[in-house]
């Protein structure tokens, strides 16, 4: 089935919102890979920067802002529903309410941290991508994609890690959290570099017949 241009945009928007919500809901779990402790959300959240770079390259910043604001409102709804479900009293036959409250109460803090980090970093990504696009006169997509994503991911990591984990336990002091930020961010840098071919592929797939870019 051949997708229309509008269908492709809707598909990317759905993937974008999915990635944001999954990173928020599942991000409360911490794993360790290569000695680096990280939220499992790291495996899906970089997809958001890839999608916005593809959209911005083809359609411009206004369409990209629409993606960001749509995901923002979705996260607000997820936060409100999560808080409501945690507050509701359990049925007598539901024997896992304490575990439910423990997991999703932590998710509430993660979601709040993620919302703030998401808005700041994504709007910075828009600015950075356009800045480098002007500097390169629309050339070197690989450079623009990586420079904007690397700086935006650093902002996202700093804000998220401090808001989500600072004083979560006595161990999570400001200094300790910072020791987690750098390796976590470097892993994101690696993932950003690895997704460069997919950025080109996404732009090629989305363009089809080149749409008129918004200014």
C-alpha positions, 0 to 999 in steps of 0.5 A: 500500500502506497502511503500518502504524504499526510499518512506518513506524517501521521505515522511519524506523529504516532511513533513520536508520541508512543516513544515519549509515553513509553519512555515516561511510563517504563523509564522508572526502571534502571538497568546497567549496561557496560557499567553505566546505570540508566533508565530503560527509556534511553532505548526509545527516547532518542527516536524522538530527536530522530523524528523531529529532525526528519520532520524539520528537514522536510517541513520546517520548524512549525510542523515540528513544534506541532509534534512537540506540543502534541506529545506534551499534551499527551504527557500531561494527560498521562500524568493526570491519569497516572496520579488519578489511578494511584489515588483510587482505592483498590478493590478487595481482590486486587492484592498488589496495590502497594506494588502498583502505587510504588511503581507508578508513584515513581513514574509520576516523578519521572513523567514530571521530570521528563515533561520539563526536560522534553520541552526544553531540549526539544525546543533547543533542538529546533533552534540548533537544527535551524541554526546549523541549517543556515550555517551550512546553507542547507547542506550536510544533514549528517552534521546538522542532525548530530550537532543539534541532537548532541547538544539537545541530549545533553540538556535533556539528560542534565534536566531529567537526571537531576529532577528525576533522581536527585535525593531519590535516596541519600546516595543520589547527591548532586555530585553523584547524579552528575557522575551519572549524567556524563556516561548516560549522555555519552551513550546518547551521543553514540546512539545519535551518531548511529541513527544518522543513516536512518535520518537520511532514510527518513527524509528520503521516505518522507519527502516523496514528492518534495512538499513545500517547506514552512518557513 
